Amino acid sequence: MDTLRSSFIRRAIPVWAICLSLSAIAFSADNKPNLSGSWELNVPKSDLGGTPITNAARMTLSDDGKTMTRDYERKSANDTQKRHEIYEKR
């Protein structure tokens, strides 16, 4: 019984070492997500929690690696709000 257990442990240790090494490599990689794209608010399916009703909203993100740009447009019955923001990455 002890030889079976020690044999299993001798085989399991290298497998665990490889798994830990691969996970450390995966987590240490400097892969930052690129969230570039456009999104539109689906008003009929959205619960805005009692805030004023919006007729439409759209957000566009662009990411060039050094800066991220956010364009936001919100339309309501009375007005349209637009914002353009630029964020520098560190």
MOPEZI-V879051 format. One record per run of one state. SS is the DSSP state (~ for helix, > for strand, _ for the rest). FROM is the first residue (numbers start at 1). LEN is the number of residues. If there is no record, write none. Layout:
ss:from:len
SS:FROM:LEN
SS:FROM:LEN
This chain:
ss:from:len
_:1:1
~:2:27
_:29:8
>:37:4
_:41:2
~:43:3
_:46:10
>:56:8
_:64:3
>:67:9
_:76:4
>:80:9
_:89:2
